[in-house]
């Protein structure tokens, strides 16, 4: 994949925190992933806005059901990331 070097300005305190977090990945990889996540979130927001224009707003119960599904998925992903011996013991 082609890459391009750019210059950005970041508050010093944030940069220090990010460098500490990104140590094992590298700052460039960390920032690239953060940008991808933000881009994906922006695209998702655009989709939600369009769907709400087409079909109306999401109701409270629908939001609660979606949040419950996401919680269940997060729990399953966390379980799958556990070392195998810990899962076998459970």
N, CA, C and O atoms as a Tinker XYZ file with bonds, in Angstrom:
   360  protein
     1  N      0.848000   -1.168000    0.000000    73     2
     2  CA     0.000000    0.000000    0.000000    64     1     3
     3  C      0.898000    1.237000    0.000000    63     2     4     5
     4  O      1.870000    1.324000    0.751000    81     3
     5  N      0.551000    2.173000   -0.848000    73     3     6
     6  CA     1.328000    3.407000   -0.927000    64     5     7
     7  C      1.052000    4.280000    0.292000    63     6     8     9
     8  O     -0.063000    4.310000    0.812000    81     7
     9  N      2.064000    4.972000    0.728000    73     7    10
    10  CA     1.909000    5.890000    1.850000    64     9    11
    11  C      2.455000    7.248000    1.451000    63    10    12    13
    12  O      3.206000    7.379000    0.483000    81    11
    13  N      2.064000    8.250000    2.213000    73    11    14
    14  CA     2.553000    9.597000    1.965000    64    13    15
    15  C      2.801000   10.253000    3.308000    63    14    16    17
    16  O      1.975000   10.158000    4.216000    81    15
    17  N      3.926000   10.912000    3.434000    73    15    18
    18  CA     4.276000   11.603000    4.661000    64    17    19
    19  C      3.565000   12.955000    4.677000    63    18    20    21
    20  O      3.562000   13.679000    3.681000    81    19
    21  N      2.959000   13.285000    5.829000    73    19    22
    22  CA     2.273000   14.570000    5.998000    64    21    23
    23  C      2.693000   15.180000    7.327000    63    22    24    25
    24  O      3.242000   14.500000    8.194000    81    23
    25  N      2.429000   16.454000    7.470000    73    23    26
    26  CA     2.703000   17.147000    8.722000    64    25    27
    27  C      1.384000   17.547000    9.338000    63    26    28    29
    28  O      0.534000   18.137000    8.670000    81    27
    29  N      1.207000   17.230000   10.614000    73    27    30
    30  CA     0.006000   17.621000   11.347000    64    29    31
    31  C      0.422000   18.278000   12.650000    63    30    32    33
    32  O      1.523000   18.055000   13.152000    81    31
    33  N     -0.469000   19.087000   13.189000    73    31    34
    34  CA    -0.216000   19.740000   14.469000    64    33    35
    35  C     -1.135000   19.114000   15.499000    63    34    36    37
    36  O     -2.350000   19.049000   15.308000    81    35
    37  N     -0.544000   18.651000   16.600000    73    35    38
    38  CA    -1.278000   17.958000   17.657000    64    37    39
    39  C     -0.885000   18.586000   18.989000    63    38    40    41
    40  O      0.293000   18.864000   19.211000    81    39
    41  N     -1.853000   18.816000   19.881000    73    39    42
    42  CA    -1.493000   19.333000   21.202000    64    41    43
    43  C     -0.466000   18.420000   21.879000    63    42    44    45
    44  O     -0.571000   17.196000   21.799000    81    43
    45  N      0.525000   19.018000   22.544000    73    43    46
    46  CA     1.624000   18.254000   23.144000    64    45    47
    47  C      1.153000   17.186000   24.115000    63    46    48    49
    48  O      1.644000   16.057000   24.086000    81    47
    49  N      0.201000   17.536000   24.976000    73    47    50
    50  CA    -0.255000   16.558000   25.971000    64    49    51
    51  C     -0.911000   15.352000   25.302000    63    50    52    53
    52  O     -0.723000   14.218000   25.741000    81    51
    53  N     -1.677000   15.594000   24.244000    73    51    54
    54  CA    -2.293000   14.490000   23.511000    64    53    55
    55  C     -1.229000   13.645000   22.831000    63    54    56    57
    56  O     -1.301000   12.416000   22.866000    81    55
    57  N     -0.255000   14.275000   22.220000    73    55    58
    58  CA     0.813000   13.549000   21.547000    64    57    59
    59  C      1.565000   12.645000   22.523000    63    58    60    61
    60  O      1.889000   11.506000   22.188000    81    59
    61  N      1.843000   13.144000   23.723000    73    59    62
    62  CA     2.538000   12.320000   24.723000    64    61    63
    63  C      1.712000   11.085000   25.083000    63    62    64    65
    64  O      2.244000    9.979000   25.180000    81    63
    65  N      0.414000   11.283000   25.277000    73    63    66
    66  CA    -0.453000   10.151000   25.613000    64    65    67
    67  C     -0.503000    9.147000   24.471000    63    66    68    69
    68  O     -0.402000    7.940000   24.688000    81    67
    69  N     -0.660000    9.657000   23.251000    73    67    70
    70  CA    -0.767000    8.777000   22.089000    64    69    71
    71  C      0.534000    8.025000   21.857000    63    70    72    73
    72  O      0.507000    6.834000   21.547000    81    71
    73  N      1.652000    8.683000   21.998000    73    71    74
    74  CA     2.943000    7.991000   21.828000    64    73    75
    75  C      3.074000    6.846000   22.820000    63    74    76    77
    76  O      3.565000    5.774000   22.466000    81    75
    77  N      2.641000    7.057000   24.053000    73    75    78
    78  CA     2.704000    5.994000   25.059000    64    77    79
    79  C      1.798000    4.830000   24.662000    63    78    80    81
    80  O      2.183000    3.667000   24.784000    81    79
    81  N      0.596000    5.147000   24.189000    73    79    82
    82  CA    -0.349000    4.104000   23.773000    64    81    83
    83  C      0.127000    3.373000   22.517000    63    82    84    85
    84  O     -0.062000    2.165000   22.380000    81    83
    85  N      0.744000    4.119000   21.610000    73    83    86
    86  CA     1.095000    3.590000   20.296000    64    85    87
    87  C      2.460000    2.919000   20.252000    63    86    88    89
    88  O      2.885000    2.460000   19.192000    81    87
    89  N      3.143000    2.856000   21.367000    73    87    90
    90  CA     4.530000    2.376000   21.373000    64    89    91
    91  C      4.702000    1.056000   20.647000    63    90    92    93
    92  O      5.640000    0.910000   19.864000    81    91
    93  N      3.835000    0.100000   20.880000    73    91    94
    94  CA     4.024000   -1.210000   20.251000    64    93    95
    95  C      3.608000   -1.230000   18.784000    63    94    96    97
    96  O      4.089000   -2.072000   18.027000    81    95
    97  N      2.729000   -0.324000   18.366000    73    95    98
    98  CA     2.274000   -0.276000   16.975000    64    97    99
    99  C      3.078000    0.690000   16.121000    63    98   100   101
   100  O      3.285000    0.463000   14.929000    81    99
   101  N      3.521000    1.752000   16.737000    73    99   102
   102  CA     4.152000    2.845000   16.008000    64   101   103
   103  C      3.141000    3.967000   15.840000    63   102   104   105
   104  O      1.956000    3.725000   15.615000    81   103
   105  N      3.615000    5.175000   15.951000    73   103   106
   106  CA     2.738000    6.345000   15.903000    64   105   107
   107  C      1.989000    6.441000   14.581000    63   106   108   109
   108  O      0.791000    6.720000   14.578000    81   107
   109  N      2.660000    6.218000   13.469000    73   107   110
   110  CA     1.998000    6.324000   12.163000    64   109   111
   111  C      0.855000    5.321000   12.029000    63   110   112   113
   112  O     -0.229000    5.673000   11.563000    81   111
   113  N      1.090000    4.089000   12.431000    73   111   114
   114  CA     0.039000    3.071000   12.353000    64   113   115
   115  C     -1.130000    3.424000   13.263000    63   114   116   117
   116  O     -2.289000    3.237000   12.892000    81   115
   117  N     -0.828000    3.931000   14.444000    73   115   118
   118  CA    -1.862000    4.317000   15.402000    64   117   119
   119  C     -2.730000    5.438000   14.833000    63   118   120   121
   120  O     -3.958000    5.382000   14.902000    81   119
   121  N     -2.077000    6.456000   14.269000    73   119   122
   122  CA    -2.807000    7.594000   13.706000    64   121   123
   123  C     -3.610000    7.155000   12.485000    63   122   124   125
   124  O     -4.753000    7.581000   12.321000    81   123
   125  N     -3.043000    6.319000   11.633000    73   123   126
   126  CA    -3.765000    5.838000   10.453000    64   125   127
   127  C     -5.019000    5.078000   10.863000    63   126   128   129
   128  O     -6.081000    5.263000   10.270000    81   127
   129  N     -4.899000    4.230000   11.869000    73   127   130
   130  CA    -6.066000    3.477000   12.348000    64   129   131
   131  C     -7.111000    4.421000   12.939000    63   130   132   133
   132  O     -8.306000    4.234000   12.710000    81   131
   133  N     -6.685000    5.418000   13.687000    73   131   134
   134  CA    -7.625000    6.393000   14.253000    64   133   135
   135  C     -8.366000    7.134000   13.140000    63   134   136   137
   136  O     -9.569000    7.375000   13.247000    81   135
   137  N     -7.649000    7.495000   12.074000    73   135   138
   138  CA    -8.287000    8.177000   10.948000    64   137   139
   139  C     -9.280000    7.264000   10.238000    63   138   140   141
   140  O    -10.357000    7.704000    9.835000    81   139
   141  N     -8.917000    5.989000   10.084000    73   139   142
   142  CA    -9.854000    5.032000    9.469000    64   141   143
   143  C    -11.120000    4.902000   10.305000    63   142   144   145
   144  O    -12.229000    4.908000    9.771000    81   143
   145  N    -10.951000    4.785000   11.602000    73   143   146
   146  CA   -12.117000    4.658000   12.484000    64   145   147
   147  C    -13.008000    5.886000   12.405000    63   146   148   149
   148  O    -14.231000    5.761000   12.359000    81   147
   149  N    -12.410000    7.067000   12.389000    73   147   150
   150  CA   -13.189000    8.306000   12.286000    64   149   151
   151  C    -13.910000    8.387000   10.948000    63   150   152   153
   152  O    -15.082000    8.758000   10.891000    81   151
   153  N    -13.209000    8.040000    9.872000    73   151   154
   154  CA   -13.838000    8.033000    8.547000    64   153   155
   155  C    -15.017000    7.077000    8.508000    63   154   156   157
   156  O    -16.077000    7.416000    7.982000    81   155
   157  N    -14.839000    5.881000    9.062000    73   155   158
   158  CA   -15.926000    4.904000    9.088000    64   157   159
   159  C    -17.104000    5.406000    9.910000    63   158   160   161
   160  O    -18.258000    5.217000    9.526000    81   159
   161  N    -16.819000    6.044000   11.038000    73   159   162
   162  CA   -17.887000    6.587000   11.875000    64   161   163
   163  C    -18.638000    7.697000   11.152000    63   162   164   165
   164  O    -19.864000    7.777000   11.239000    81   163
   165  N    -17.909000    8.555000   10.437000    73   163   166
   166  CA   -18.557000    9.620000    9.672000    64   165   167
   167  C    -19.456000    9.039000    8.585000    63   166   168   169
   168  O    -20.564000    9.530000    8.370000    81   167
   169  N    -18.991000    8.008000    7.906000    73   167   170
   170  CA   -19.804000    7.356000    6.877000    64   169   171
   171  C    -21.046000    6.709000    7.479000    63   170   172   173
   172  O    -22.133000    6.773000    6.905000    81   171
   173  N    -20.874000    6.094000    8.626000    73   171   174
   174  CA   -22.014000    5.483000    9.304000    64   173   175
   175  C    -23.032000    6.546000    9.715000    63   174   176   177
   176  O    -24.238000    6.333000    9.589000    81   175
   177  N    -22.551000    7.682000   10.202000    73   175   178
   178  CA   -23.444000    8.782000   10.569000    64   177   179
   179  C    -24.234000    9.257000    9.354000    63   178   180   181
   180  O    -25.431000    9.525000    9.457000    81   179
   181  N    -23.561000    9.363000    8.191000    73   179   182
   182  CA   -24.250000    9.752000    6.962000    64   181   183
   183  C    -25.335000    8.742000    6.604000    63   182   184   185
   184  O    -26.432000    9.128000    6.199000    81   183
   185  N    -25.040000    7.462000    6.750000    73   183   186
   186  CA   -26.023000    6.420000    6.465000    64   185   187
   187  C    -27.209000    6.529000    7.412000    63   186   188   189
   188  O    -28.359000    6.454000    6.979000    81   187
   189  N    -26.937000    6.704000    8.704000    73   187   190
   190  CA   -28.016000    6.833000    9.690000    64   189   191
   191  C    -28.892000    8.036000    9.363000    63   190   192   193
   192  O    -30.118000    7.941000    9.409000    81   191
   193  N    -28.276000    9.161000    9.033000    73   191   194
   194  CA   -29.040000   10.359000    8.676000    64   193   195
   195  C    -29.935000   10.088000    7.472000    63   194   196   197
   196  O    -31.107000   10.466000    7.465000    81   195
   197  N    -29.379000    9.432000    6.452000    73   195   198
   198  CA   -30.159000    9.132000    5.259000    64   197   199
   199  C    -31.313000    8.184000    5.589000    63   198   200   201
   200  O    -32.444000    8.402000    5.153000    81   199
   201  N    -31.023000    7.127000    6.366000    73   199   202
   202  CA   -32.079000    6.178000    6.730000    64   201   203
   203  C    -33.182000    6.844000    7.543000    63   202   204   205
   204  O    -34.361000    6.541000    7.359000    81   203
   205  N    -32.804000    7.751000    8.439000    73   203   206
   206  CA   -33.822000    8.446000    9.221000    64   205   207
   207  C    -34.644000    9.389000    8.344000    63   206   208   209
   208  O    -35.837000    9.568000    8.592000    81   207
   209  N    -34.039000    9.990000    7.334000    73   207   210
   210  CA   -34.804000   10.809000    6.395000    64   209   211
   211  C    -35.802000    9.954000    5.624000    63   210   212   213
   212  O    -36.935000   10.372000    5.386000    81   211
   213  N    -35.377000    8.761000    5.236000    73   211   214
   214  CA   -36.225000    7.865000    4.447000    64   213   215
   215  C    -37.299000    7.172000    5.276000    63   214   216   217
   216  O    -38.426000    7.006000    4.812000    81   215
   217  N    -36.956000    6.762000    6.513000    73   215   218
   218  CA   -37.834000    5.886000    7.292000    64   217   219
   219  C    -38.266000    6.465000    8.633000    63   218   220   221
   220  O    -39.016000    5.819000    9.365000    81   219
   221  N    -37.819000    7.643000    8.966000    73   219   222
   222  CA   -38.155000    8.244000   10.249000    64   221   223
   223  C    -37.120000    7.891000   11.300000    63   222   224   225
   224  O    -36.294000    6.999000   11.105000    81   223
   225  N    -37.178000    8.611000   12.427000    73   223   226
   226  CA   -36.184000    8.388000   13.482000    64   225   227
   227  C    -36.328000    7.021000   14.153000    63   226   228   229
   228  O    -37.395000    6.406000   14.144000    81   227
   229  N    -35.232000    6.577000   14.724000    73   227   230
   230  CA   -35.208000    5.311000   15.457000    64   229   231
   231  C    -35.851000    5.542000   16.821000    63   230   232   233
   232  O    -35.564000    6.534000   17.491000    81   231
   233  N    -36.721000    4.620000   17.227000    73   231   234
   234  CA   -37.417000    4.762000   18.511000    64   233   235
   235  C    -36.511000    4.371000   19.670000    63   234   236   237
   236  O    -35.477000    3.732000   19.474000    81   235
   237  N    -36.904000    4.756000   20.870000    73   235   238
   238  CA   -36.159000    4.388000   22.075000    64   237   239
   239  C    -35.994000    2.886000   22.228000    63   238   240   241
   240  O    -34.883000    2.415000   22.472000    81   239
   241  N    -37.078000    2.117000   22.091000    73   239   242
   242  CA   -36.939000    0.658000   22.196000    64   241   243
   243  C    -36.036000    0.060000   21.115000    63   242   244   245
   244  O    -35.307000   -0.896000   21.378000    81   243
   245  N    -36.080000    0.616000   19.904000    73   243   246
   246  CA   -35.194000    0.125000   18.848000    64   245   247
   247  C    -33.737000    0.404000   19.182000    63   246   248   249
   248  O    -32.872000   -0.440000   18.950000    81   247
   249  N    -33.461000    1.592000   19.730000    73   247   250
   250  CA   -32.093000    1.923000   20.143000    64   249   251
   251  C    -31.625000    0.982000   21.260000    63   250   252   253
   252  O    -30.487000    0.512000   21.252000    81   251
   253  N    -32.518000    0.714000   22.220000    73   251   254
   254  CA   -32.159000   -0.181000   23.337000    64   253   255
   255  C    -31.856000   -1.588000   22.830000    63   254   256   257
   256  O    -30.908000   -2.226000   23.289000    81   255
   257  N    -32.663000   -2.071000   21.883000    73   255   258
   258  CA   -32.435000   -3.409000   21.327000    64   257   259
   259  C    -31.103000   -3.463000   20.584000    63   258   260   261
   260  O    -30.364000   -4.440000   20.704000    81   259
   261  N    -30.797000   -2.419000   19.819000    73   259   262
   262  CA   -29.525000   -2.378000   19.095000    64   261   263
   263  C    -28.350000   -2.329000   20.068000    63   262   264   265
   264  O    -27.339000   -3.001000   19.860000    81   263
   265  N    -28.485000   -1.536000   21.126000    73   263   266
   266  CA   -27.410000   -1.446000   22.125000    64   265   267
   267  C    -27.196000   -2.791000   22.804000    63   266   268   269
   268  O    -26.056000   -3.177000   23.064000    81   267
   269  N    -28.272000   -3.508000   23.093000    73   267   270
   270  CA   -28.157000   -4.831000   23.716000    64   269   271
   271  C    -27.442000   -5.804000   22.783000    63   270   272   273
   272  O    -26.611000   -6.596000   23.229000    81   271
   273  N    -27.760000   -5.747000   21.498000    73   271   274
   274  CA   -27.069000   -6.608000   20.529000    64   273   275
   275  C    -25.584000   -6.297000   20.458000    63   274   276   277
   276  O    -24.751000   -7.202000   20.413000    81   275
   277  N    -25.255000   -4.999000   20.449000    73   275   278
   278  CA   -23.843000   -4.615000   20.422000    64   277   279
   279  C    -23.116000   -5.072000   21.681000    63   278   280   281
   280  O    -21.975000   -5.529000   21.604000    81   279
   281  N    -23.762000   -4.955000   22.837000    73   279   282
   282  CA   -23.158000   -5.436000   24.083000    64   281   283
   283  C    -22.882000   -6.936000   24.014000    63   282   284   285
   284  O    -21.832000   -7.404000   24.455000    81   283
   285  N    -23.834000   -7.683000   23.458000    73   283   286
   286  CA   -23.658000   -9.132000   23.331000    64   285   287
   287  C    -22.500000   -9.454000   22.380000    63   286   288   289
   288  O    -21.714000  -10.365000   22.642000    81   287
   289  N    -22.398000   -8.704000   21.278000    73   287   290
   290  CA   -21.284000   -8.914000   20.347000    64   289   291
   291  C    -19.947000   -8.577000   20.998000    63   290   292   293
   292  O    -18.967000   -9.302000   20.827000    81   291
   293  N    -19.909000   -7.478000   21.743000    73   291   294
   294  CA   -18.676000   -7.104000   22.438000    64   293   295
   295  C    -18.258000   -8.187000   23.427000    63   294   296   297
   296  O    -17.076000   -8.516000   23.532000    81   295
   297  N    -19.225000   -8.737000   24.148000    73   295   298
   298  CA   -18.925000   -9.792000   25.116000    64   297   299
   299  C    -18.396000  -11.040000   24.411000    63   298   300   301
   300  O    -17.464000  -11.683000   24.895000    81   299
   301  N    -18.992000  -11.379000   23.271000    73   299   302
   302  CA   -18.529000  -12.547000   22.518000    64   301   303
   303  C    -17.119000  -12.322000   21.983000    63   302   304   305
   304  O    -16.289000  -13.229000   22.039000    81   303
   305  N    -16.838000  -11.137000   21.469000    73   303   306
   306  CA   -15.489000  -10.846000   20.986000    64   305   307
   307  C    -14.470000  -10.906000   22.121000    63   306   308   309
   308  O    -13.372000  -11.434000   21.948000    81   307
   309  N    -14.835000  -10.369000   23.270000    73   307   310
   310  CA   -13.931000  -10.428000   24.419000    64   309   311
   311  C    -13.675000  -11.873000   24.827000    63   310   312   313
   312  O    -12.545000  -12.240000   25.147000    81   311
   313  N    -14.718000  -12.690000   24.816000    73   311   314
   314  CA   -14.573000  -14.102000   25.174000    64   313   315
   315  C    -13.631000  -14.804000   24.198000    63   314   316   317
   316  O    -12.801000  -15.614000   24.610000    81   315
   317  N    -13.757000  -14.497000   22.913000    73   315   318
   318  CA   -12.923000  -15.149000   21.903000    64   317   319
   319  C    -11.468000  -14.702000   21.972000    63   318   320   321
   320  O    -10.577000  -15.421000   21.520000    81   319
   321  N    -11.220000  -13.522000   22.534000    73   319   322
   322  CA    -9.843000  -13.036000   22.666000    64   321   323
   323  C     -9.149000  -13.615000   23.889000    63   322   324   325
   324  O     -7.930000  -13.495000   24.014000    81   323
   325  N     -9.898000  -14.243000   24.797000    73   323   326
   326  CA    -9.284000  -14.840000   25.977000    64   325   327
   327  C     -8.365000  -15.980000   25.547000    63   326   328   329
   328  O     -8.640000  -16.663000   24.560000    81   327
   329  N     -7.286000  -16.183000   26.277000    73   327   330
   330  CA    -6.443000  -17.357000   25.971000    64   329   331
   331  C     -7.268000  -18.633000   26.042000    63   330   332   333
   332  O     -8.179000  -18.744000   26.863000    81   331
   333  N     -6.953000  -19.586000   25.192000    73   331   334
   334  CA    -7.728000  -20.815000   25.077000    64   333   335
   335  C     -7.883000  -21.538000   26.401000    63   334   336   337
   336  O     -8.968000  -22.038000   26.698000    81   335
   337  N     -6.827000  -21.610000   27.208000    73   335   338
   338  CA    -6.911000  -22.357000   28.478000    64   337   339
   339  C     -7.928000  -21.717000   29.404000    63   338   340   341
   340  O     -8.619000  -22.430000   30.132000    81   339
   341  N     -8.044000  -20.386000   29.402000    73   339   342
   342  CA    -9.035000  -19.708000   30.248000    64   341   343
   343  C    -10.448000  -20.040000   29.788000    63   342   344   345
   344  O    -11.343000  -20.216000   30.614000    81   343
   345  N    -10.659000  -20.128000   28.462000    73   343   346
   346  CA   -11.989000  -20.470000   27.949000    64   345   347
   347  C    -12.358000  -21.898000   28.279000    63   346   348   349
   348  O    -13.506000  -22.179000   28.622000    81   347
   349  N    -11.377000  -22.825000   28.177000    73   347   350
   350  CA   -11.651000  -24.223000   28.458000    64   349   351
   351  C    -11.998000  -24.442000   29.929000    63   350   352   353
   352  O    -12.793000  -25.323000   30.255000    81   351
   353  N    -11.406000  -23.646000   30.814000    73   351   354
   354  CA   -11.661000  -23.791000   32.241000    64   353   355
   355  C    -13.040000  -23.285000   32.620000    63   354   356   357
   356  O    -13.606000  -23.728000   33.620000    81   355
   357  N    -13.595000  -22.356000   31.831000    73   355   358
   358  CA   -14.905000  -21.753000   32.154000    64   357   359
   359  C    -16.047000  -22.651000   31.865000    63   358   360
   360  O    -17.199000  -22.276000   32.086000    81   359
